[in-house]
Amino acid sequence: MEIAVKDNLVYQLECEINNRKQLLLQNFELLKKNQMENGMLGEVYDEYQSYYNYIIKMNEDKKILLENLNKYLDELILGNQLTEEEIMSNKIQQKQILSQLDNIRDELNQIVGKVE
């Protein structure tokens, strides 16, 4: 029962994080439009731009690390030095990594597509 409560809490937190990301993207787009009309918004716009550059860089770094980890697991599997159980475990880990990579790519596409 306790695991279900924790899972529900994690799900709620993930939803809240996604909602806040969406709100930040919307605010950034609005700020981008309004800064041309109001020069005083330039500094705030620059801060948002720095934040998004940071988020994009962080996600790109995660993507590279996951791709390298996936490549390493491929090399382990192809090296024929693992037991069947280890191979199956590595394949399960690879599926999880590929799923995380898809999520990161989606998030990057969403951020870059909305900001540009």
N, CA, C and O atoms as CSV, one atom per row, in Angstrom:
chain,resi,resn,atom,element,x,y,z
A,1,MET,N,N,0.823,-1.189,0.000
A,1,MET,CA,C,0.000,0.000,0.000
A,1,MET,C,C,0.867,1.253,0.000
A,1,MET,O,O,0.549,2.234,-0.672
A,2,GLU,N,N,1.955,1.220,0.749
A,2,GLU,CA,C,2.837,2.370,0.855
A,2,GLU,C,C,3.487,2.700,-0.488
A,2,GLU,O,O,3.704,3.869,-0.805
A,3,ILE,N,N,3.795,1.677,-1.267
A,3,ILE,CA,C,4.400,1.879,-2.583
A,3,ILE,C,C,3.431,2.611,-3.500
A,3,ILE,O,O,3.840,3.500,-4.247
A,4,ALA,N,N,2.163,2.252,-3.454
A,4,ALA,CA,C,1.163,2.920,-4.288
A,4,ALA,C,C,1.047,4.396,-3.933
A,4,ALA,O,O,0.902,5.239,-4.818
A,5,VAL,N,N,1.109,4.708,-2.658
A,5,VAL,CA,C,1.034,6.105,-2.213
A,5,VAL,C,C,2.253,6.873,-2.736
A,5,VAL,O,O,2.120,8.000,-3.213
A,6,LYS,N,N,3.429,6.266,-2.646
A,6,LYS,CA,C,4.647,6.912,-3.141
A,6,LYS,C,C,4.591,7.087,-4.656
A,6,LYS,O,O,4.977,8.134,-5.175
A,7,ASP,N,N,4.113,6.066,-5.366
A,7,ASP,CA,C,3.981,6.164,-6.814
A,7,ASP,C,C,3.028,7.289,-7.198
A,7,ASP,O,O,3.282,8.036,-8.144
A,8,ASN,N,N,1.936,7.402,-6.460
A,8,ASN,CA,C,0.967,8.470,-6.733
A,8,ASN,C,C,1.589,9.838,-6.482
A,8,ASN,O,O,1.362,10.774,-7.248
A,9,LEU,N,N,2.364,9.956,-5.426
A,9,LEU,CA,C,3.032,11.212,-5.114
A,9,LEU,C,C,4.048,11.572,-6.206
A,9,LEU,O,O,4.128,12.726,-6.626
A,10,VAL,N,N,4.811,10.592,-6.657
A,10,VAL,CA,C,5.778,10.817,-7.733
A,10,VAL,C,C,5.054,11.271,-8.997
A,10,VAL,O,O,5.501,12.198,-9.674
A,11,TYR,N,N,3.951,10.628,-9.312
A,11,TYR,CA,C,3.168,10.998,-10.495
A,11,TYR,C,C,2.662,12.436,-10.377
A,11,TYR,O,O,2.729,13.199,-11.341
A,12,GLN,N,N,2.158,12.805,-9.201
A,12,GLN,CA,C,1.660,14.163,-8.987
A,12,GLN,C,C,2.783,15.189,-9.125
A,12,GLN,O,O,2.589,16.258,-9.705
A,13,LEU,N,N,3.948,14.861,-8.593
A,13,LEU,CA,C,5.088,15.766,-8.715
A,13,LEU,C,C,5.531,15.920,-10.168
A,13,LEU,O,O,5.848,17.026,-10.605
A,14,GLU,N,N,5.554,14.827,-10.911
A,14,GLU,CA,C,5.916,14.891,-12.330
A,14,GLU,C,C,4.917,15.751,-13.100
A,14,GLU,O,O,5.312,16.537,-13.961
A,15,CYS,N,N,3.635,15.607,-12.799
A,15,CYS,CA,C,2.611,16.432,-13.446
A,15,CYS,C,C,2.816,17.905,-13.122
A,15,CYS,O,O,2.711,18.758,-14.004
A,16,GLU,N,N,3.104,18.202,-11.877
A,16,GLU,CA,C,3.326,19.593,-11.467
A,16,GLU,C,C,4.557,20.174,-12.150
A,16,GLU,O,O,4.544,21.328,-12.577
A,17,ILE,N,N,5.616,19.385,-12.255
A,17,ILE,CA,C,6.831,19.842,-12.936
A,17,ILE,C,C,6.523,20.136,-14.399
A,17,ILE,O,O,6.945,21.165,-14.926
A,18,ASN,N,N,5.796,19.246,-15.054
A,18,ASN,CA,C,5.435,19.461,-16.457
A,18,ASN,C,C,4.554,20.684,-16.624
A,18,ASN,O,O,4.723,21.443,-17.579
A,19,ASN,N,N,3.608,20.888,-15.701
A,19,ASN,CA,C,2.748,22.068,-15.772
A,19,ASN,C,C,3.564,23.354,-15.637
A,19,ASN,O,O,3.323,24.333,-16.343
A,20,ARG,N,N,4.520,23.335,-14.728
A,20,ARG,CA,C,5.357,24.529,-14.532
A,20,ARG,C,C,6.273,24.773,-15.726
A,20,ARG,O,O,6.535,25.923,-16.079
A,21,LYS,N,N,6.754,23.716,-16.341
A,21,LYS,CA,C,7.566,23.877,-17.546
A,21,LYS,C,C,6.735,24.517,-18.647
A,21,LYS,O,O,7.199,25.418,-19.345
A,22,GLN,N,N,5.503,24.045,-18.794
A,22,GLN,CA,C,4.615,24.617,-19.806
A,22,GLN,C,C,4.343,26.094,-19.522
A,22,GLN,O,O,4.350,26.921,-20.434
A,23,LEU,N,N,4.107,26.410,-18.269
A,23,LEU,CA,C,3.857,27.795,-17.880
A,23,LEU,C,C,5.076,28.666,-18.178
A,23,LEU,O,O,4.933,29.779,-18.684
A,24,LEU,N,N,6.276,28.163,-17.867
A,24,LEU,CA,C,7.490,28.909,-18.168
A,24,LEU,C,C,7.666,29.127,-19.663
A,24,LEU,O,O,8.063,30.211,-20.090
A,25,LEU,N,N,7.375,28.109,-20.457
A,25,LEU,CA,C,7.461,28.260,-21.908
A,25,LEU,C,C,6.478,29.308,-22.413
A,25,LEU,O,O,6.828,30.134,-23.256
A,26,GLN,N,N,5.261,29.279,-21.906
A,26,GLN,CA,C,4.258,30.260,-22.315
A,26,GLN,C,C,4.687,31.670,-21.912
A,26,GLN,O,O,4.584,32.608,-22.702
A,27,ASN,N,N,5.168,31.812,-20.680
A,27,ASN,CA,C,5.634,33.121,-20.220
A,27,ASN,C,C,6.809,33.612,-21.048
A,27,ASN,O,O,6.907,34.800,-21.353
A,28,PHE,N,N,7.694,32.705,-21.409
A,28,PHE,CA,C,8.850,33.078,-22.211
A,28,PHE,C,C,8.420,33.571,-23.587
A,28,PHE,O,O,8.944,34.567,-24.086
A,29,GLU,N,N,7.469,32.875,-24.197
A,29,GLU,CA,C,6.970,33.296,-25.502
A,29,GLU,C,C,6.300,34.664,-25.418
A,29,GLU,O,O,6.506,35.516,-26.282
A,30,LEU,N,N,5.507,34.870,-24.387
A,30,LEU,CA,C,4.843,36.157,-24.182
A,30,LEU,C,C,5.868,37.260,-23.939
A,30,LEU,O,O,5.752,38.360,-24.480
A,31,LEU,N,N,6.854,36.959,-23.134
A,31,LEU,CA,C,7.909,37.919,-22.846
A,31,LEU,C,C,8.690,38.266,-24.104
A,31,LEU,O,O,9.058,39.422,-24.316
A,32,LYS,N,N,8.937,37.282,-24.922
A,32,LYS,CA,C,9.671,37.493,-26.167
A,32,LYS,C,C,8.926,38.479,-27.062
A,32,LYS,O,O,9.543,39.344,-27.684
A,33,LYS,N,N,7.609,38.353,-27.128
A,33,LYS,CA,C,6.798,39.265,-27.937
A,33,LYS,C,C,6.763,40.663,-27.323
A,33,LYS,O,O,6.887,41.662,-28.032
A,34,ASN,N,N,6.593,40.729,-26.009
A,34,ASN,CA,C,6.418,42.012,-25.336
A,34,ASN,C,C,7.706,42.790,-25.133
A,34,ASN,O,O,7.655,44.007,-24.954
A,35,GLN,N,N,8.839,42.146,-25.152
A,35,GLN,CA,C,10.089,42.854,-24.925
A,35,GLN,C,C,10.391,43.832,-26.048
A,35,GLN,O,O,11.083,44.827,-25.833
A,36,MET,N,N,9.884,43.562,-27.235
A,36,MET,CA,C,10.104,44.473,-28.351
A,36,MET,C,C,9.335,45.780,-28.142
A,36,MET,O,O,9.764,46.846,-28.586
A,37,GLU,N,N,8.208,45.680,-27.470
A,37,GLU,CA,C,7.403,46.871,-27.202
A,37,GLU,C,C,7.878,47.602,-25.959
A,37,GLU,O,O,7.708,48.817,-25.856
A,38,ASN,N,N,8.463,46.892,-25.024
A,38,ASN,CA,C,8.887,47.484,-23.760
A,38,ASN,C,C,10.345,47.104,-23.529
A,38,ASN,O,O,10.650,45.968,-23.169
A,39,GLY,N,N,11.226,48.048,-23.736
A,39,GLY,CA,C,12.659,47.805,-23.617
A,39,GLY,C,C,13.100,47.378,-22.231
A,39,GLY,O,O,14.162,46.773,-22.086
A,40,MET,N,N,12.315,47.676,-21.215
A,40,MET,CA,C,12.691,47.333,-19.850
A,40,MET,C,C,12.573,45.828,-19.587
A,40,MET,O,O,13.102,45.329,-18.593
A,41,LEU,N,N,11.903,45.129,-20.446
A,41,LEU,CA,C,11.751,43.686,-20.270
A,41,LEU,C,C,12.956,42.909,-20.801
A,41,LEU,O,O,13.034,41.690,-20.649
A,42,GLY,N,N,13.876,43.612,-21.414
A,42,GLY,CA,C,15.040,42.962,-22.016
A,42,GLY,C,C,15.849,42.141,-21.028
A,42,GLY,O,O,16.289,41.036,-21.346
A,43,GLU,N,N,16.047,42.676,-19.832
A,43,GLU,CA,C,16.841,41.964,-18.825
A,43,GLU,C,C,16.132,40.683,-18.370
A,43,GLU,O,O,16.762,39.638,-18.209
A,44,VAL,N,N,14.831,40.781,-18.169
A,44,VAL,CA,C,14.060,39.599,-17.772
A,44,VAL,C,C,14.102,38.560,-18.893
A,44,VAL,O,O,14.254,37.365,-18.640
A,45,TYR,N,N,13.966,39.029,-20.129
A,45,TYR,CA,C,14.033,38.132,-21.280
A,45,TYR,C,C,15.387,37.420,-21.322
A,45,TYR,O,O,15.458,36.219,-21.580
A,46,ASP,N,N,16.451,38.169,-21.066
A,46,ASP,CA,C,17.790,37.569,-21.073
A,46,ASP,C,C,17.922,36.477,-20.010
A,46,ASP,O,O,18.566,35.453,-20.240
A,47,GLU,N,N,17.309,36.701,-18.846
A,47,GLU,CA,C,17.347,35.692,-17.788
A,47,GLU,C,C,16.591,34.439,-18.211
A,47,GLU,O,O,17.063,33.324,-17.987
A,48,TYR,N,N,15.414,34.614,-18.822
A,48,TYR,CA,C,14.674,33.465,-19.327
A,48,TYR,C,C,15.489,32.739,-20.393
A,48,TYR,O,O,15.543,31.510,-20.408
A,49,GLN,N,N,16.114,33.492,-21.272
A,49,GLN,CA,C,16.920,32.893,-22.343
A,49,GLN,C,C,18.070,32.086,-21.756
A,49,GLN,O,O,18.364,30.989,-22.231
A,50,SER,N,N,18.720,32.618,-20.729
A,50,SER,CA,C,19.807,31.890,-20.077
A,50,SER,C,C,19.298,30.600,-19.447
A,50,SER,O,O,19.949,29.558,-19.530
A,51,TYR,N,N,18.133,30.678,-18.819
A,51,TYR,CA,C,17.544,29.495,-18.199
A,51,TYR,C,C,17.259,28.421,-19.250
A,51,TYR,O,O,17.572,27.249,-19.040
A,52,TYR,N,N,16.670,28.813,-20.370
A,52,TYR,CA,C,16.357,27.833,-21.398
A,52,TYR,C,C,17.607,27.277,-22.052
A,52,TYR,O,O,17.648,26.100,-22.410
A,53,ASN,N,N,18.618,28.102,-22.210
A,53,ASN,CA,C,19.878,27.580,-22.737
A,53,ASN,C,C,20.462,26.541,-21.779
A,53,ASN,O,O,21.005,25.523,-22.207
A,54,TYR,N,N,20.344,26.813,-20.486
A,54,TYR,CA,C,20.814,25.869,-19.474
A,54,TYR,C,C,20.023,24.559,-19.541
A,54,TYR,O,O,20.611,23.479,-19.512
A,55,ILE,N,N,18.708,24.651,-19.629
A,55,ILE,CA,C,17.849,23.455,-19.698
A,55,ILE,C,C,18.174,22.644,-20.953
A,55,ILE,O,O,18.273,21.418,-20.898
A,56,ILE,N,N,18.337,23.320,-22.061
A,56,ILE,CA,C,18.665,22.627,-23.317
A,56,ILE,C,C,20.017,21.934,-23.190
A,56,ILE,O,O,20.159,20.778,-23.587
A,57,LYS,N,N,21.010,22.627,-22.642
A,57,LYS,CA,C,22.341,22.033,-22.476
A,57,LYS,C,C,22.296,20.826,-21.545
A,57,LYS,O,O,22.921,19.799,-21.810
A,58,MET,N,N,21.552,20.962,-20.457
A,58,MET,CA,C,21.438,19.865,-19.501
A,58,MET,C,C,20.797,18.639,-20.164
A,58,MET,O,O,21.266,17.517,-19.974
A,59,ASN,N,N,19.738,18.849,-20.933
A,59,ASN,CA,C,19.081,17.731,-21.613
A,59,ASN,C,C,19.966,17.130,-22.695
A,59,ASN,O,O,19.973,15.913,-22.882
A,60,GLU,N,N,20.706,17.960,-23.403
A,60,GLU,CA,C,21.624,17.429,-24.415
A,60,GLU,C,C,22.725,16.597,-23.763
A,60,GLU,O,O,23.125,15.561,-24.295
A,61,ASP,N,N,23.210,17.051,-22.615
A,61,ASP,CA,C,24.227,16.277,-21.884
A,61,ASP,C,C,23.666,14.935,-21.424
A,61,ASP,O,O,24.335,13.907,-21.531
A,62,LYS,N,N,22.429,14.948,-20.910
A,62,LYS,CA,C,21.789,13.687,-20.494
A,62,LYS,C,C,21.637,12.758,-21.685
A,62,LYS,O,O,21.863,11.553,-21.579
A,63,LYS,N,N,21.254,13.321,-22.811
A,63,LYS,CA,C,21.068,12.523,-24.025
A,63,LYS,C,C,22.381,11.853,-24.421
A,63,LYS,O,O,22.397,10.664,-24.741
A,64,ILE,N,N,23.466,12.596,-24.402
A,64,ILE,CA,C,24.781,12.045,-24.759
A,64,ILE,C,C,25.186,10.944,-23.784
A,64,ILE,O,O,25.678,9.896,-24.202
A,65,LEU,N,N,24.984,11.175,-22.493
A,65,LEU,CA,C,25.335,10.156,-21.496
A,65,LEU,C,C,24.522,8.882,-21.685
A,65,LEU,O,O,25.069,7.783,-21.604
A,66,LEU,N,N,23.231,9.017,-21.935
A,66,LEU,CA,C,22.389,7.832,-22.145
A,66,LEU,C,C,22.772,7.100,-23.418
A,66,LEU,O,O,22.775,5.870,-23.451
A,67,GLU,N,N,23.098,7.851,-24.471
A,67,GLU,CA,C,23.534,7.209,-25.723
A,67,GLU,C,C,24.835,6.443,-25.502
A,67,GLU,O,O,25.001,5.336,-26.016
A,68,ASN,N,N,25.759,7.029,-24.740
A,68,ASN,CA,C,27.022,6.336,-24.445
A,68,ASN,C,C,26.791,5.095,-23.594
A,68,ASN,O,O,27.421,4.060,-23.815
A,69,LEU,N,N,25.903,5.194,-22.637
A,69,LEU,CA,C,25.574,4.042,-21.800
A,69,LEU,C,C,24.941,2.930,-22.639
A,69,LEU,O,O,25.265,1.755,-22.468
A,70,ASN,N,N,24.057,3.303,-23.527
A,70,ASN,CA,C,23.420,2.321,-24.414
A,70,ASN,C,C,24.469,1.643,-25.310
A,70,ASN,O,O,24.425,0.431,-25.521
A,71,LYS,N,N,25.396,2.428,-25.823
A,71,LYS,CA,C,26.466,1.879,-26.662
A,71,LYS,C,C,27.335,0.907,-25.854
A,71,LYS,O,O,27.720,-0.151,-26.350
A,72,TYR,N,N,27.634,1.275,-24.620
A,72,TYR,CA,C,28.428,0.414,-23.748
A,72,TYR,C,C,27.713,-0.917,-23.498
A,72,TYR,O,O,28.340,-1.975,-23.540
A,73,LEU,N,N,26.409,-0.865,-23.239
A,73,LEU,CA,C,25.648,-2.095,-23.020
A,73,LEU,C,C,25.634,-2.955,-24.280
A,73,LEU,O,O,25.710,-4.180,-24.195
A,74,ASP,N,N,25.536,-2.319,-25.452
A,74,ASP,CA,C,25.619,-3.065,-26.712
A,74,ASP,C,C,26.949,-3.799,-26.817
A,74,ASP,O,O,26.993,-4.970,-27.192
A,75,GLU,N,N,28.029,-3.102,-26.485
A,75,GLU,CA,C,29.358,-3.716,-26.557
A,75,GLU,C,C,29.485,-4.885,-25.588
A,75,GLU,O,O,30.106,-5.899,-25.908
A,76,LEU,N,N,28.894,-4.741,-24.400
A,76,LEU,CA,C,28.918,-5.842,-23.432
A,76,LEU,C,C,28.176,-7.058,-23.971
A,76,LEU,O,O,28.653,-8.188,-23.862
A,77,ILE,N,N,27.013,-6.817,-24.549
A,77,ILE,CA,C,26.190,-7.917,-25.069
A,77,ILE,C,C,26.903,-8.613,-26.228
A,77,ILE,O,O,26.920,-9.840,-26.314
A,78,LEU,N,N,27.488,-7.812,-27.115
A,78,LEU,CA,C,28.154,-8.390,-28.281
A,78,LEU,C,C,29.489,-9.045,-27.931
A,78,LEU,O,O,30.013,-9.835,-28.717
A,79,GLY,N,N,30.039,-8.731,-26.772
A,79,GLY,CA,C,31.334,-9.283,-26.368
A,79,GLY,C,C,31.292,-10.744,-25.976
A,79,GLY,O,O,32.337,-11.355,-25.752
A,80,ASN,N,N,30.108,-11.312,-25.889
A,80,ASN,CA,C,29.935,-12.728,-25.565
A,80,ASN,C,C,30.608,-13.158,-24.264
A,80,ASN,O,O,31.005,-14.316,-24.132
A,81,GLN,N,N,30.740,-12.260,-23.319
A,81,GLN,CA,C,31.356,-12.621,-22.045
A,81,GLN,C,C,30.335,-12.590,-20.914
A,81,GLN,O,O,30.698,-12.633,-19.738
A,82,LEU,N,N,29.058,-12.516,-21.275
A,82,LEU,CA,C,28.004,-12.428,-20.271
A,82,LEU,C,C,27.162,-13.689,-20.264
A,82,LEU,O,O,27.057,-14.397,-21.266
A,83,THR,N,N,26.573,-13.950,-19.128
A,83,THR,CA,C,25.632,-15.064,-19.044
A,83,THR,C,C,24.311,-14.626,-19.675
A,83,THR,O,O,24.092,-13.439,-19.919
A,84,GLU,N,N,23.442,-15.590,-19.934
A,84,GLU,CA,C,22.130,-15.276,-20.505
A,84,GLU,C,C,21.351,-14.330,-19.601
A,84,GLU,O,O,20.655,-13.431,-20.075
A,85,GLU,N,N,21.475,-14.542,-18.302
A,85,GLU,CA,C,20.770,-13.684,-17.342
A,85,GLU,C,C,21.290,-12.247,-17.412
A,85,GLU,O,O,20.507,-11.298,-17.363
A,86,GLU,N,N,22.594,-12.090,-17.525
A,86,GLU,CA,C,23.185,-10.751,-17.634
A,86,GLU,C,C,22.786,-10.074,-18.949
A,86,GLU,O,O,22.543,-8.868,-18.993
A,87,ILE,N,N,22.725,-10.858,-19.999
A,87,ILE,CA,C,22.313,-10.311,-21.295
A,87,ILE,C,C,20.872,-9.817,-21.222
A,87,ILE,O,O,20.562,-8.724,-21.694
A,88,MET,N,N,19.996,-10.622,-20.631
A,88,MET,CA,C,18.594,-10.218,-20.496
A,88,MET,C,C,18.472,-8.958,-19.641
A,88,MET,O,O,17.694,-8.057,-19.956
A,89,SER,N,N,19.238,-8.903,-18.569
A,89,SER,CA,C,19.230,-7.726,-17.694
A,89,SER,C,C,19.698,-6.487,-18.455
A,89,SER,O,O,19.112,-5.413,-18.315
A,90,ASN,N,N,20.745,-6.630,-19.256
A,90,ASN,CA,C,21.255,-5.507,-20.049
A,90,ASN,C,C,20.237,-5.055,-21.089
A,90,ASN,O,O,20.095,-3.859,-21.346
A,91,LYS,N,N,19.538,-6.001,-21.679
A,91,LYS,CA,C,18.527,-5.637,-22.679
A,91,LYS,C,C,17.370,-4.878,-22.030
A,91,LYS,O,O,16.825,-3.947,-22.623
A,92,ILE,N,N,17.000,-5.273,-20.823
A,92,ILE,CA,C,15.950,-4.545,-20.097
A,92,ILE,C,C,16.433,-3.126,-19.789
A,92,ILE,O,O,15.681,-2.163,-19.935
A,93,GLN,N,N,17.683,-3.006,-19.366
A,93,GLN,CA,C,18.242,-1.681,-19.080
A,93,GLN,C,C,18.293,-0.827,-20.344
A,93,GLN,O,O,18.052,0.379,-20.298
A,94,GLN,N,N,18.606,-1.461,-21.469
A,94,GLN,CA,C,18.646,-0.723,-22.721
A,94,GLN,C,C,17.263,-0.195,-23.092
A,94,GLN,O,O,17.145,0.927,-23.585
A,95,LYS,N,N,16.230,-0.975,-22.866
A,95,LYS,CA,C,14.875,-0.505,-23.150
A,95,LYS,C,C,14.539,0.713,-22.296
A,95,LYS,O,O,13.925,1.668,-22.771
A,96,GLN,N,N,14.949,0.668,-21.031
A,96,GLN,CA,C,14.710,1.810,-20.147
A,96,GLN,C,C,15.490,3.032,-20.615
A,96,GLN,O,O,14.976,4.150,-20.586
A,97,ILE,N,N,16.709,2.824,-21.039
A,97,ILE,CA,C,17.538,3.930,-21.532
A,97,ILE,C,C,16.927,4.532,-22.784
A,97,ILE,O,O,16.857,5.754,-22.919
A,98,LEU,N,N,16.487,3.686,-23.697
A,98,LEU,CA,C,15.879,4.188,-24.927
A,98,LEU,C,C,14.590,4.950,-24.643
A,98,LEU,O,O,14.287,5.932,-25.321
A,99,SER,N,N,13.848,4.512,-23.666
A,99,SER,CA,C,12.640,5.227,-23.271
A,99,SER,C,C,12.995,6.603,-22.710
A,99,SER,O,O,12.345,7.597,-23.034
A,100,GLN,N,N,14.016,6.656,-21.878
A,100,GLN,CA,C,14.460,7.938,-21.330
A,100,GLN,C,C,14.978,8.853,-22.441
A,100,GLN,O,O,14.743,10.061,-22.417
A,101,LEU,N,N,15.681,8.275,-23.409
A,101,LEU,CA,C,16.169,9.060,-24.545
A,101,LEU,C,C,15.005,9.666,-25.324
A,101,LEU,O,O,15.054,10.833,-25.711
A,102,ASP,N,N,13.971,8.882,-25.551
A,102,ASP,CA,C,12.789,9.403,-26.241
A,102,ASP,C,C,12.168,10.560,-25.475
A,102,ASP,O,O,11.776,11.564,-26.068
A,103,ASN,N,N,12.080,10.420,-24.155
A,103,ASN,CA,C,11.519,11.495,-23.331
A,103,ASN,C,C,12.364,12.760,-23.425
A,103,ASN,O,O,11.826,13.862,-23.534
A,104,ILE,N,N,13.668,12.605,-23.382
A,104,ILE,CA,C,14.561,13.761,-23.466
A,104,ILE,C,C,14.448,14.417,-24.836
A,104,ILE,O,O,14.389,15.643,-24.932
A,105,ARG,N,N,14.417,13.619,-25.891
A,105,ARG,CA,C,14.266,14.179,-27.242
A,105,ARG,C,C,12.949,14.932,-27.379
A,105,ARG,O,O,12.907,16.016,-27.962
A,106,ASP,N,N,11.876,14.359,-26.844
A,106,ASP,CA,C,10.577,15.033,-26.884
A,106,ASP,C,C,10.624,16.359,-26.145
A,106,ASP,O,O,10.110,17.368,-26.628
A,107,GLU,N,N,11.240,16.351,-24.975
A,107,GLU,CA,C,11.331,17.582,-24.186
A,107,GLU,C,C,12.172,18.632,-24.912
A,107,GLU,O,O,11.806,19.807,-24.950
A,108,LEU,N,N,13.294,18.211,-25.485
A,108,LEU,CA,C,14.120,19.142,-26.244
A,108,LEU,C,C,13.361,19.717,-27.431
A,108,LEU,O,O,13.409,20.921,-27.684
A,109,ASN,N,N,12.661,18.853,-28.155
A,109,ASN,CA,C,11.891,19.337,-29.303
A,109,ASN,C,C,10.815,20.316,-28.859
A,109,ASN,O,O,10.563,21.314,-29.535
A,110,GLN,N,N,10.189,20.040,-27.742
A,110,GLN,CA,C,9.153,20.916,-27.228
A,110,GLN,C,C,9.741,22.270,-26.832
A,110,GLN,O,O,9.184,23.311,-27.179
A,111,ILE,N,N,10.851,22.263,-26.115
A,111,ILE,CA,C,11.468,23.514,-25.674
A,111,ILE,C,C,11.983,24.309,-26.858
A,111,ILE,O,O,11.688,25.496,-26.993
A,112,VAL,N,N,12.751,23.656,-27.712
A,112,VAL,CA,C,13.355,24.355,-28.848
A,112,VAL,C,C,12.274,24.829,-29.814
A,112,VAL,O,O,12.358,25.937,-30.343
A,113,GLY,N,N,11.272,24.008,-30.046
A,113,GLY,CA,C,10.213,24.390,-30.967
A,113,GLY,C,C,9.415,25.580,-30.493
A,113,GLY,O,O,9.026,26.420,-31.304
A,114,LYS,N,N,9.158,25.676,-29.187
A,114,LYS,CA,C,8.363,26.774,-28.661
A,114,LYS,C,C,9.175,28.056,-28.497
A,114,LYS,O,O,8.644,29.158,-28.636
A,115,VAL,N,N,10.465,27.907,-28.200
A,115,VAL,CA,C,11.275,29.087,-27.920
A,115,VAL,C,C,11.684,29.785,-29.200
A,115,VAL,O,O,11.697,31.015,-29.252
A,116,GLU,N,N,12.016,29.032,-30.228
A,116,GLU,CA,C,12.531,29.635,-31.451
A,116,GLU,C,C,11.467,30.278,-32.248
A,116,GLU,O,O,11.743,30.833,-33.312
